[in-house]
Amino acid sequence: MNRTAADPTSTVSEPARLDVHRTEADADEALRADARHGLTATPKELPPKWFYDARGSELFELITELPEYYPTRTERALLEESADAIAKASGADTIVELGSGSSAKTRLLLDAFARAGTLRRYVPQDVSEAALEGALEALGREYPDVELQGVVGDFTRDLDRLPRGGRRMIAFLGGTIGNLLPADRRQFLQLVRDVLEPGEQLLLGTGLVIDPATVVAAYDDAQGVTAEFNRNVLHVLNRELGADFDPAAFAHVALWDAENEWIEMRLRAERAMTVRVDALDLTVEFAEGEEMRTEISAKFRPAGIREMLGEVGFAVSEFWSDPEERFGLSLATAL
């Protein structure tokens, strides 16, 4: 595998290539900045991306298999049902996937675009170099005729590093768009639009607004796996920043915000405590009952999705949802 710091305007000339635009030092700097900002904010907050160390990723995989957690299996079933229609409607020869991880779900799209006869190149983008290396090795065996170019980077900052050329469709799946606050969401979508040429496309996966009780249960399972996942961010801060959080002293909270139509996860301090973060030379006070937000997951309505994308220069040409209308896939064209 060719590992380079590539010119983002270059085209792929080898079957498998990995362009690195985010190093461990960059990740450490980002964690420090996010932790300092979030722990000194009122109210306190931490971005959900810091859940996903090795243990957090394992816990999330367990979450996707829980009976309460419908989003992953619903989206996968929707992709299985709609992939050929997506390929036919798109006609793209290059699939770019943001936050690709192992690229497991994307194989459904790759197979469909291959059947349609248009697939030439796949560009998975992720913050984890190790995950991309593993994915590219497997994909190289499974899709020997497809050019592969992995991009190690943060989709909120490094979109301008994506390779150009061909007819591209950017896939942003998993409902991850819902983890961004509205202003950040708009900024991100504007960046996506800015890196696309007119006529190129975005395939956006979104959770849809449904019965709040079903949504809350998905983020507060009976086995407590999501609670452990939520507290994992404290383990990350302890290990990476020399903090002395007692994760067991924080309760998992999941609630539905009806006004914003999003589920919110928080960690509630069960007692008053003082936390030291040595790497930041920071002391943080928690009052008993104080809550720190660790994630939002916004849910959407089809009309709102069209409006959201229209505001940044996209036109939704196709929309697919599952029979229970729990999840949506929107194919939007850059104007």
N, C-alpha and C positions, 0 to 999 in steps of 0.2 A: 504494500500500500504506500502510495506516495504522500508524504506528510509535508505540507508547504505552508508558508504564509503568502497566499496567492494574491495576485492582482484580481480584484473582484469583478473586473470587466472581462477577464479571460474566459475562454471556452474550455470545456473538458477535453483533454486529449488522451487520457488513459482510462482504463475500465474502472479503477477505483482510486480516489484521491481524497485526502482529508486536509482541509484548510483550517488552520487554528487561529482564531481571532480573540480567544479568551483563555488566559492562562490561570493557573492556580493562584498566582499573585493577584490577578484581577478579581478572582472570586473572593479572596480574603479581604481585599479592599472594599468590595461591594458589601460583604457581610458586616464589616466594621461600620460602614456608613449607614446601612439600614438599621443596625442594632442601636447605634448612637441616636439616630433620629427617632426611631420608634420608642425606645425606652425613656426618652426625655419628652415625648409628646404628651399632650393631654386631649383625649385619653390615650393610654399607651397602645401601641400596635406593632406587629411584626409582619413582614410580607410572607405569604405562604410558600414561596419558592424555597425557603430554608427548611421546610419539612423534609426535603428529599435528599438526605444523605443515604448511605447504603441501607441502614435500618429503616428509615422513613419510606424508602422505595419498596422494601419488603412488606411493610405494614400496608402501604397503599394497594399493593397487589392483593393482599388478603381482603382489604375493604371491597375491592371490585368483585369479589366472590361472595360477599354477604348477601343474604336474601333481601335485606332492606335497600341495598345500594343498586338502584335501577339504572343510573346514567350510563355506565360502561357497557353493560349488556344490551341496553336499548339502542345505543349508538351503533354498536357492532351489528346488531340485527338489521338496523336501518341501512347500514353500508352494504351488507350482504344483499339486501333487497334492491338497492338503488344504484350500485356501483356501475352497472352497465349503462344505465340511463345517464349517469353523471358523465361517463366517458363519451357517450354519444353527443350529449349536449355541449361538452367542453371542446373536444377535439385537440386538446393540448398535447404537445410532445414532451414536455418537461413538467414533472410534478415536484414542487418544492414543499417540503413539510416542515413547519415550525414546531419546535418542541417534540421531536420525533421519537425520542427514547429508543426502544427496540424496534420501532417501525412495524409492530405486529399488526395493527389495524390497517396500515397502509398497504399491506400485501393485497387486500381486497381491491383497492384502487389500482395498484400496479397490474394485477391480473386482468382487470376489466379494461384498462387502457391498452394492455398488450393484445387482448382479444379484438379490440377496436382497430388495432393496427397502427396506432399513432405514437405509442410510447417509445421515446428515445433516451431519456435521461431522468434520473431521480436524484434529488438534492435534499437529503435529510439534514436538518439543523437542530442542534441541541447544545446545552451548556456542558454536557458530560462528554469528554473526549473518549473515555473508556467505553461508554455506551455506544457511541458512534463507531468506534473501531470494531466492536463486536457485531453491530448491525451490518456494517459494510462487508465484513468477512462472510456473514451468512447470506446476504443479498447477492454478493458476487457469485456464489455457488448457485443460487436459485434463479438469478436473472443474468446469465452470462452475456446476453446481447444488449443489456441496458448499461449506459454510462452512469457511473456512480460518483458523486462528489459530495462528501460530507463537509459540513461547515460547523465548527465549534464556535458558538457565540450565544449571546443573550438576545432573544427575539425582541426585547424592548429597546435595545440599543444598537444592534449590529445588522439591521436589515439592509443597509446600504452595502454590506459585504456579500450579499447573495449574488451568485453568478448570473450573468445576463445571457441573452441569446435564446433562440427557439421561441416556441409559443408556450408560455409558462402558466401554470395554475398553482397558486400557493394554497396549500391545505393547512388550516388551523382548526384542529379537531378537539374532541374531548370536553367541549364546553369551557375551555380555558379562558376564553374571552370574558366570561363572567367573573373571573377572579380579579379583574381590573376595575378600579373605581371609575365612575363615568368620565371624568376629565382625562384620566390615563387611558381609558378605553378609546376615546375619540382620538387622542394623540397617536396611539398605536395604529389604529385603522388608517389615519392620515398618512403615517409612515409607510404602511403597506401599499396604499394607493400610490404614493410618490415613487416607489421602486418599481412599479409595474408600468408597462407601456399600454396605451389605449388598446383595448381589445383583449388584453390578458386578464386573468381571472383570479378570484378568491373563492375557495370552498370553505365555508365557515360553519362549524358545528356549535349549536347552542342548545342548552337546556331550556325547556319551555315552561311557562307558568302553569302549574297544576295545583291540586289539592295541597295546601300547606302542610298538613299532617304527614303526608307521604314524603314530602321534601325533608322535613325535620327528621323523620325516622332514618332517612338515608344518611344523614350526617350525625346521627346519635344512636348507633346500633346497640342492640341488647347485649352483645358480647363485650362491648367496650373497646373494640379494636380502634374505632375512630378516636376515642378519648386518648388512647395510647399514642396514636399518630399525632394528635394535636400537641400532646406534651413532649413529643420528640423534638420539637424546635428548641425546647429548653435544654435538652441533652446536647444539641448541636452547639448552643451558646456556651455551655459548660466546657465542652471539649475544645472548641475552636478559639474561644475568647477568654478562657480561664475564669468563667463565671461560676458562681456557687449557688445556682438555683436548686431548690429542692422540688423536683417535678411532682412528687407525691403530694405536695402542699397546694397544688393547683387542680381545680375541678374543671372538667370539660363542660362547656356550655354551647348549645346550638339553638338558635332561635330564628324565626321567620320575621323579616322586616316587611310588613305589608305595603308600606309607602314606597319603598325602593324596589320591592319585589325581588329580594335576595335573601339567601340564607346566610347567617353570620355565625362564625365559630369564634369562641373566646376562651380564654383561660382565666378562671376566677381564683384569686388568692383566698385560701381557706383560713388564713390567719395573717396578722400584720407581720411583715418581715422586711429585712434589709438585705439586698442582694448586691454583691460586689462583682464587677466585671473588670478583671485586672488588665486585660489587653487594651481597654478603653480608658483606664484610670477613672472609672465611673462607679458611683454608688447610687443604687436605685431603691427607693422606698415604695413598698406596697402596703396599702391599708387593707384591713380585713374586708373581704367582699369586693375589693377592687377588681375590675375586669380588663383584660388586655385582648384586643381583637387580633386574631391570627389569620383569618380568611373571610372573604365574602365570596359567594357564588351566586351571581345574578342570574335570574331566569327571565326569559324574554317572550314576547308575543310576536307573531309573524309581521304584523303591521309595524311594530316598533323596530324590528330587525331591518325592514326595508328603509324606514326613515333613518335609522342609525347609519346604514351604509350609504344611503343617498346623500347624507350631509357631507361625506368626504369624497364623493365623486365615483361611487359605484352604482350600478343598476342591477337589481336582483332579477335574473332571468328565469331561474327555476328554484323551487322550494319543495323539499321532501320531508315528510314526518312519519313517525310510526303510527300504527292504528290508534293507540291511546293518546297520541299527540303529546308525548312527554319530551321528545327531542326533535330538533330540526336540523336540516342541512340546507344551506343557502348557497347557490352558485351565482356569484355576482361578477359582472364585467366592468372593468375599468373604463370610464368614459374619456 
